Amino acid sequence: MRRARRVRGRATGIASMSAVAMLLVGCGSGGASETGSGSGGASNSAAALTGQALVDAAKSEGAMTWYTSYTATETAALIKKFNETYPGIKVTTLQGTASDLAARLGTEQRGGTYNADLFQGDASYAKLLLNQGALLPYVPPDRPMPPESLGLPSGYENVDAVLTTVIAYNPAILKQMGLTPPTSLQDLTKPEWKGQFSADYTAVNWYESLIKSMGHEQAKALIDALGNNSPRLVESHTLAITQVQSGEPAVSIAVYGYLAAKTAKKTPNQLAFINPSPLPSSPDLIDLVKNAPHPAAAELFMTWLLSKEGQEAIHTISGRISLSGDVTGQGDAWDEQKWTPAWAQPSLDPATINSYEEEMKEAFHAP
């Protein structure tokens, strides 16, 4: 059976969840890029403070450090908006993949170093940190509520955004090839699509969503059929979009919905997309870190990010999907009445995650 051709690029989450789980109890590793510097030490939670008392305490601290998977451009714009409402609080960021940040945070805490105030990233990695006792509960007064089916513990239900995975394609190239755009993942198992699409064999959350929506047996059969149709392997959602825009390949099933929606508006002749239904969906979480050096500033920033103002800023700046009913303009990428979410489960145990990773690697003939 022909091995799928692998396309390398800047990864968005190369380290597997099972590997990070081992790192959190083992030696750990870094790999993130840092902007600014955090301060050490430990402090008690500011959870008892609210309203103006919290604002005053945050301004007294004057700074905080945010471990985040948002891009440098996105964080700079979000911090600027935050400081328009709350001036005088310097927000330093450490940016990287959720896997790298989770591993680094676990390593730091085991060594008695406390630089981070907030951790933001994929729910699965937040859950690993929670299991290691690295996070603290916090309930902002105004936050979007996730579905109960996610099983997130009380105080850790802080969803800053939702990531969906869609089918993106180049309409101009498909027209040249005489191919009708695919309408489902099943379409891409047909002979005419052999070698014409890319896939991400590390996207375990996507696979979890398929299992949630159709059962393990059918989901496994589907990824086996996709893998046997010679997909090009790509480990970066951004690279997947760039490749589709250039027509090499013409289709990708490794694209985040919010990125597809943003790109389709800018270059409609080069990229269009469909939302499968059920729609593979995964929550992004933001949490207070244990022994945060600046707990009041962290809680104020987190409260702002999850408020109506903060959620609108996240969507406007990054295009990411919000669960808040107050955020408008998301109809192309998110409408639960049109596309039923199939939620990846952040509470899976490491053994199950590891088995899913192995199934993905085998199905897509990854090295």
Protein Blocks (a to p, Z undefined) as FASTA:
>chain_A
ZZddddddddfblbafklmmmmmmmnopahiacehjddedddddfklpgcjllmmmmmmn
opacdddfbdfklmmmmmmmmmmmmghiacddddddfklmmmmmmmmmmnopafbfbdcd
dfklmmmmmmnopaccdddfbdcdddfklopaehiaccfbdcdddddddfklmmmnopac
dfbfklmmpmklgopaccdfklmmlmmmmmmmnojklmmmmmmmmmmnopacdfbfklmm
mmmmnopafbdckbcfklmmmmmmmmmmloccddddddddddddddddehiablmlmmmm
mmmmmmmklmmmmmmmnopacfbfkbghilmmocfklmccddddfkbcfklmmmmmmmmm
mmnopZZ
